[in-house]
Amino acid sequence: MFEIMVWGGAALSVAGLAGLIVSVIRVASAKRQNLSDEELRAAIQKALPLNLGALFLSVIGLMLVMLGLSLG
């Protein structure tokens, strides 16, 4: 039972990490395009929900891993 929590949490953490990497790539590509300040700000604001969602997913996954290790 607790082994499932650990592996499920690890999978969630990896998915969150992938989302963070995608977010960083989007912002870096927007910076490389030499956009104006307003366009760059809009691109960063567009990537922000992905960044926060991925961070939340990663944190929940790490919590599941710690919970599974503590209880198991």
C-alpha positions as CSV (number, residue, x, y, z in Angstrom):
1,M,0.0,0.0,0.0
2,F,2.6,2.5,1.0
3,E,4.9,1.5,-1.8
4,I,2.2,2.7,-4.2
5,M,2.2,6.0,-2.5
6,V,6.0,6.3,-2.8
7,W,6.0,5.4,-6.5
8,G,2.9,7.5,-7.3
9,G,4.5,10.5,-5.5
10,A,7.7,10.0,-7.4
11,A,5.8,10.0,-10.7
12,L,4.0,13.2,-9.7
13,S,7.3,14.8,-8.8
14,V,8.8,13.8,-12.2
15,A,5.7,15.2,-14.0
16,G,6.0,18.4,-12.0
17,L,9.7,18.7,-12.9
18,A,8.9,18.2,-16.6
19,G,6.4,21.0,-16.3
20,L,9.0,23.3,-14.7
21,I,11.4,22.5,-17.5
22,V,8.8,23.3,-20.1
23,S,8.1,26.6,-18.4
24,V,11.8,27.6,-18.2
25,I,12.2,26.7,-21.9
26,R,9.2,28.9,-22.9
27,V,10.5,31.9,-20.9
28,A,14.0,31.4,-22.3
29,S,12.8,31.3,-25.8
30,A,10.7,34.4,-25.3
31,K,13.8,36.2,-23.9
32,R,15.9,35.2,-27.0
33,Q,13.3,36.7,-29.4
34,N,14.2,40.2,-28.3
35,L,10.6,41.2,-27.6
36,S,9.5,44.6,-26.3
37,D,9.0,44.9,-22.6
38,E,5.2,44.5,-22.9
39,E,5.4,41.5,-25.1
40,L,8.0,39.8,-22.9
41,R,5.9,40.5,-19.8
42,A,2.9,39.0,-21.6
43,A,4.9,35.9,-22.5
44,I,6.1,35.5,-18.9
45,Q,2.6,36.0,-17.5
46,K,1.4,33.3,-20.0
47,A,4.0,30.8,-18.6
48,L,3.3,31.6,-15.0
49,P,0.2,29.3,-14.5
50,L,2.2,26.4,-15.9
51,N,5.1,27.2,-13.6
52,L,2.9,27.4,-10.5
53,G,0.9,24.3,-11.5
54,A,4.0,22.2,-12.1
55,L,5.5,23.4,-8.8
56,F,2.3,22.4,-6.9
57,L,2.3,19.0,-8.6
58,S,5.9,18.5,-7.6
59,V,5.3,19.5,-4.0
60,I,2.3,17.2,-3.7
61,G,4.4,14.3,-5.2
62,L,7.2,14.9,-2.7
63,M,4.7,15.0,0.2
64,L,3.3,11.6,-1.0
65,V,6.8,10.2,-1.1
66,M,7.6,11.4,2.4
67,L,4.3,10.2,3.8
68,G,4.7,6.8,2.2
69,L,8.2,6.4,3.6
70,S,7.2,7.6,7.0
71,L,4.2,5.2,7.3
72,G,5.8,2.3,5.5
